[in-house]
Amino acid sequence: MTGADVRTATPADIARVLVLWRTAAENGGRPPDTETALVALLERDPPALLVAESGDQFVGSVIAGWDGWRGHLYRLAVHPERRREGVGRALLVAAEARLRALGAQRLDAMVLDDNELGSRLWLAEGYRRQGDWGRWIKTAGADPTQGA
């Protein structure tokens, strides 16, 4: 990776992560990212959020979630000016190492269907789209009669 270091995020990083996500992440169809949500993530699983940092700028992030059964990778974001420099790959290498150390035998990645750039990265890193099932979602606290 060119001039960036991957490390575990801390609560002091939350504001900068949110700026990165507003700049680099695809947010269509998802609830807005909030400081409260990131605080909760870091309280529950402090090493789950990884960031790539270059100087005083965050250039990438990924969440490597572990539920005790499978490893889940999501919120992979690379600053548009730093794409194609190996930032995404470095984040995935660190995230996968974390999840394997926890005992994950299988990893999955959440990728928006129309994210062509992201899809190319996942494919290059050995991930394949699973075609035999779909992801079902519901907003937490939502009335089940009102849909997702």
C-alpha positions as CSV (number, residue, x, y, z in Angstrom):
1,M,0.0,0.0,0.0
2,T,1.3,3.4,-0.8
3,G,1.9,5.6,2.2
4,A,-1.0,4.4,4.4
5,D,-1.1,2.4,7.7
6,V,-4.0,0.1,8.7
7,R,-4.9,0.1,12.4
8,T,-7.9,-0.5,14.7
9,A,-10.1,2.6,15.1
10,T,-10.7,4.2,18.4
11,P,-13.6,6.4,19.7
12,A,-11.5,9.5,18.9
13,D,-11.6,8.5,15.2
14,I,-15.4,8.4,14.8
15,A,-15.9,11.9,13.4
16,R,-13.2,11.2,10.8
17,V,-14.6,7.9,9.8
18,L,-18.0,9.5,9.2
19,V,-16.4,12.1,7.0
20,L,-14.6,9.3,5.0
21,W,-17.9,7.4,4.6
22,R,-19.7,10.5,3.4
23,T,-16.9,11.0,0.8
24,A,-16.2,7.5,-0.3
25,A,-18.9,5.1,0.7
26,E,-22.0,4.1,-1.3
27,N,-24.9,4.9,1.0
28,G,-28.0,4.2,-1.2
29,G,-30.8,2.4,0.6
30,R,-29.3,2.3,4.0
31,P,-30.0,4.1,7.2
32,P,-27.7,7.1,7.8
33,D,-24.4,6.5,9.5
34,T,-24.3,8.1,13.0
35,E,-21.8,8.7,15.8
36,T,-24.1,6.7,18.1
37,A,-24.0,3.7,15.9
38,L,-20.2,3.8,15.7
39,V,-19.8,4.3,19.4
40,A,-22.0,1.2,20.0
41,L,-19.9,-0.8,17.5
42,L,-16.7,0.1,19.2
43,E,-18.1,-0.6,22.7
44,R,-19.4,-4.0,21.7
45,D,-16.4,-5.1,19.5
46,P,-13.5,-2.6,19.7
47,P,-11.2,-4.1,17.1
48,A,-14.0,-4.6,14.5
49,L,-13.5,-1.2,12.8
50,L,-10.2,-0.9,10.8
51,V,-9.0,2.3,9.2
52,A,-6.2,3.1,6.7
53,E,-4.5,6.3,7.6
54,S,-2.1,8.5,5.6
55,G,-0.8,11.4,7.5
56,D,-3.8,13.0,9.2
57,Q,-6.3,11.7,6.6
58,F,-8.3,8.5,6.7
59,V,-8.1,7.0,3.3
60,G,-10.1,3.8,3.9
61,S,-12.1,1.7,6.3
62,V,-13.7,-1.7,6.7
63,I,-15.7,-3.4,9.4
64,A,-14.7,-7.0,10.2
65,G,-17.7,-8.3,12.2
66,W,-17.6,-11.6,14.0
67,D,-20.8,-13.2,15.3
68,G,-19.2,-16.4,16.6
69,W,-20.1,-18.3,13.5
70,R,-19.0,-16.4,10.4
71,G,-16.9,-13.3,9.6
72,H,-18.8,-10.5,8.0
73,L,-17.1,-7.7,6.0
74,Y,-18.8,-4.5,5.3
75,R,-18.4,-0.7,5.0
76,L,-15.3,-1.2,2.9
77,A,-14.6,2.3,1.7
78,V,-11.6,3.9,0.1
79,H,-11.2,7.6,-0.5
80,P,-11.8,8.3,-4.2
81,E,-8.4,10.0,-4.5
82,R,-6.6,6.9,-3.1
83,R,-8.3,4.1,-5.1
84,R,-6.2,1.7,-7.0
85,E,-3.2,2.1,-4.7
86,G,-3.7,-1.1,-2.7
87,V,-5.6,0.6,0.3
88,G,-8.7,-1.7,-0.1
89,R,-6.5,-4.8,-0.4
90,A,-4.5,-3.9,2.7
91,L,-7.7,-3.4,4.7
92,L,-9.0,-6.8,3.5
93,V,-5.8,-8.5,4.4
94,A,-6.0,-7.1,8.0
95,A,-9.7,-7.8,8.3
96,E,-9.4,-11.4,7.1
97,A,-6.5,-11.9,9.5
98,R,-8.6,-10.7,12.4
99,L,-11.5,-12.9,11.5
100,R,-9.4,-16.0,11.0
101,A,-7.7,-15.4,14.4
102,L,-11.2,-15.4,15.9
103,G,-12.0,-18.8,14.3
104,A,-14.0,-17.8,11.2
105,Q,-14.2,-20.6,8.6
106,R,-16.2,-18.6,6.2
107,L,-16.2,-14.9,5.3
108,D,-19.0,-12.9,3.6
109,A,-19.0,-9.4,2.2
110,M,-21.9,-7.1,1.8
111,V,-21.6,-5.3,-1.5
112,L,-24.2,-3.2,-3.2
113,D,-25.3,-4.6,-6.6
114,D,-24.4,-1.5,-8.6
115,N,-21.0,-1.0,-7.0
116,E,-18.9,-2.1,-10.0
117,L,-15.6,-0.8,-8.6
118,G,-16.1,-2.5,-5.3
119,S,-17.2,-5.7,-7.0
120,R,-14.0,-5.8,-9.0
121,L,-12.0,-5.6,-5.8
122,W,-13.9,-8.4,-4.1
123,L,-13.5,-10.6,-7.2
124,A,-9.8,-9.9,-7.3
125,E,-9.5,-11.0,-3.7
126,G,-11.1,-14.3,-4.3
127,Y,-14.7,-13.6,-3.3
128,R,-17.6,-14.9,-5.4
129,R,-21.2,-13.8,-5.5
130,Q,-23.4,-16.4,-3.9
131,G,-26.4,-16.9,-6.2
132,D,-28.4,-19.4,-4.3
133,W,-29.9,-17.1,-1.6
134,G,-30.8,-13.5,-1.1
135,R,-30.3,-11.2,1.8
136,W,-33.5,-10.2,3.6
137,I,-33.5,-7.0,5.7
138,K,-35.7,-5.2,8.1
139,T,-35.1,-1.9,9.8
140,A,-34.8,-2.6,13.6
141,G,-37.9,-1.5,15.4
142,A,-39.9,-1.4,12.2
143,D,-43.6,-2.4,12.1
144,P,-43.5,-5.8,10.2
145,T,-46.6,-4.9,8.3
146,Q,-44.8,-1.8,6.8
147,G,-42.0,-3.7,4.9
148,A,-38.3,-3.2,5.2
